[in-house]
Amino acid sequence: MRHLAPLGLRSPEGGIALLPGSRDVQTSVTAAADPRVQLVGYGPSASTIGGNRAGRAAALAVRAHLAGTGPALP
């Protein structure tokens, strides 16, 4: 994740906060500090089932962001 360091996504505690997902923790993939960043395949979305759910959640979040209906940039 070092390649994302310039984006300043890490909290003071060292983690990356995610926006709440729609259904469960596996759908939490959008970085709270920058909604353009989708973290699929890390944390709860790292499993096969979680990856499928997270992939769908990320696609929907990107679509909402591009349509201007997603979370605003900080």
C-alpha positions, 0 to 999 in steps of 0.5 A: 500500500506504500504506492498510495502514500501520496494520497494521504489515506492513512489515519493517525492510527495507521489504518485506512478508514472506509466508508460504510458499505450498503449491506455488510463489512465486505462491501466497505471498499471506498476510502473515506479520505478519497472516494475515488479510491476503491480498496478491493481485495484488502481486509474483509474483501480479501476472500473469494466471497468478499471479493465478489461482493466488494467488486460489485460495491466498488463498481456501484461506488464508481458509477455513483461518483462519476454520476455526481451522486457519490460522496464528495471529495474532502 
